[in-house]
């Protein structure tokens, strides 16, 4: 199913400007039919899932404690 920009923004509960930014940065694919820009809802859902997965991986990485410093002395 295809949605226009306004329907996509309503579906995701984000501002229309956010959808325009994602299109401008080529993070999501669009289809142009006459004067309408359409987005495939399934493809967009996949994009959101991948973005959430990356967010969780980054959060896990940032929460991983650093290993202890081996206390190497620089002798010049």
C-alpha positions as CSV (number, residue, x, y, z in Angstrom):
1,X,0.0,0.0,0.0
2,X,1.2,3.5,-0.9
3,X,0.8,6.6,1.2
4,X,1.4,10.2,0.3
5,X,3.6,12.4,2.5
6,X,0.8,13.7,4.7
7,X,-0.6,10.2,5.3
8,X,2.9,8.9,6.1
9,X,3.5,11.7,8.6
10,X,0.2,11.0,10.3
11,X,0.9,7.2,10.3
12,X,4.3,7.8,12.0
13,X,3.1,10.7,14.1
14,X,5.9,12.9,13.0
15,X,5.9,16.3,11.3
16,X,5.7,16.5,7.5
17,X,9.1,18.3,7.5
18,X,10.7,15.1,8.9
19,X,9.3,13.1,6.0
20,X,10.6,15.7,3.6
21,X,14.1,15.6,5.3
22,X,14.2,11.8,4.9
23,X,13.3,12.0,1.3
24,X,15.8,14.8,0.7
25,X,18.6,12.8,2.4
26,X,17.5,9.7,0.3
27,X,17.0,7.6,3.4
28,X,13.6,6.4,2.0
29,X,12.5,5.7,-1.5
30,X,9.6,7.4,-3.2
31,X,7.5,7.0,-6.3
32,X,6.3,9.9,-8.2
33,X,2.9,9.6,-9.9
34,X,1.8,12.7,-11.7
35,X,2.3,15.4,-9.1
36,X,2.0,13.1,-6.1
37,X,5.0,11.6,-4.2
38,X,4.1,8.2,-2.8
39,X,5.9,6.0,-0.2
40,X,5.5,2.3,0.1
41,X,4.3,1.6,3.7
42,X,6.0,-1.8,3.9
43,X,9.4,-0.4,2.8
44,X,9.0,2.5,5.2
45,X,8.2,0.1,8.1
46,X,11.4,-1.9,7.2
47,X,13.3,1.4,7.3
48,X,11.9,2.2,10.8
49,X,12.7,-1.3,12.1
50,X,16.3,-1.1,10.9
51,X,16.7,2.4,12.4
52,X,15.4,1.1,15.8
53,X,17.7,-1.9,15.6
54,X,20.7,0.4,15.0
55,X,19.6,2.6,17.8
56,X,19.5,-0.3,20.2
57,X,22.9,-1.6,19.0
58,X,24.4,1.9,19.5
59,X,22.9,2.1,23.0
60,X,24.3,-1.3,24.0
61,X,27.7,-0.3,22.7
62,X,27.6,3.0,24.6
63,X,26.6,1.2,27.8
64,X,29.4,-1.3,27.6
65,X,32.0,-0.5,30.2
66,X,35.5,0.4,29.1
67,X,38.2,-2.1,30.0
68,X,40.6,-1.2,32.8
69,X,43.7,0.8,31.8
70,X,46.8,-1.5,32.1
71,X,48.8,1.5,33.6
72,X,51.6,1.5,31.0
73,X,54.2,4.1,31.8
74,X,55.9,6.1,29.0
75,X,59.6,6.2,29.7
76,X,61.3,8.9,27.7
